[in-house]
Amino acid sequence: MTVWSQLPSDSLGALLDVRDLGERTAMGLRIGAELLPSSGDVALAVGLFGRGLLSEGSVADLGRRTTATISGFLHGAESAQVEPRDAVPGAALGRAADEIARELATRLLLRFREV
């Protein structure tokens, strides 16, 4: 199953905020928990695609920014991904969505910074 979400953006491009990313990821996990069978384990992965116009910052700054540092031009990579390294019980996915999402968002932000 794949769940997509568009990051918040303004005229200077999309903005990566780890808190917002965690909330979006948790929502995706809750959707998955509703649609997937609760038996068995679920392997989780997250990724950012099209990072050519993506910068890191707070969503509170949207619409007020006057400059942005575009990561894609600095690193050259079009994506940053956290591969499915761990599995969680499907029955726990919904209940643990916030905690799992924070971990995945933090790992993805670190990956975004290094790519």
N, C-alpha and C positions, 0 to 999 in steps of 0.2 A: 504494500500500500504506500502511496506517496501523497503527501499533503504539501501544497505550495502556499506561500504567503508573500505578498509584495511588501518590501520594506518601506517605511515612510520616507517621503522625499519632498523637496522643494525645487526651486529653479536652479539650484547648484548641484542637484543630484540626490541619490538615495543616501540615507544616513544609517549607519550601524551603531545601535545603542544596545549594550549587552543586556540591560534590564528589559527593554522592549523585545529583544530577540528571545529572551527567556519566556516572556509572556506569550509570544506568538508560538513558540515551540510547545509550551504547555497546552495551549489550545489545540494544536495539532495532535498531541498525544491523547488528549481527551476524546477527540474525534475518532482517532484510531481505536481507543478503548471501547467506544460504542459500537464500532463496525466490525472489529476483529473478534474471532472466537476467544473466550477467556481461557481456554485450555492451551497448554503449551507455552513456549517461550517466544519472545519477540526480540529480534535484533534491531537496534536503532542506529540511524545515521542522520546527519544533518549536513547541509551544504549551502554555500553562497555562490550564485552564478551571475555572470555579467558584472563582475566587480570593477570593470573599467571606469565606471562613474560612481563608485561607492567610497564614502569616507566615514571615519569613525567619529562619533560625538553623541551628544544628548539630544533626544527628540524635542526637548524643551527649546532648543535653539532653532528649530525649523521655522523658516519664514523670516528669521532675524539675522541669519548668517550673511556676511559680506565676502567671506573667503571660504574655500574648501580645499583640502589636500586630497587629491584623488589617488587612492592606493594602487589602482591598476597600472597607472603610468610609472609608479615607483618600482613595482615588483614584476609587472609584465604578465602575471597569471590571470586567467579569466575566472578561476573558481578557487574556493577554499572548501575543504571537506573534512568531516570527521567520519571515518569509516565505521561500519558496524563491528565494534570490538567486543562489546558486551551484550548479553541478552538478559531480559527481565521477564518474570512470569507475566503472561498476558492478563491474568486476573488482578495483578497489582498495578497495571499500567495507569489506569484512571486515578487510583488513590495516590499514587506517587508521582503524578505528572509534574507538579511544581518542582519537586526536588530533582527529578531526572532532567527536566528542561533546563534548570539553572546549571547543572553540570555540563550538559551538551552545549549550551550557549557559551559558557566560559571556555570550553575546549575549542569551540569553533572560533571564538574571538582570538584566542592564542594562535590558532592555525592561520587565520586571516592576517595577523600581524607578521607571521614568519614567511608566508608564501611570496 
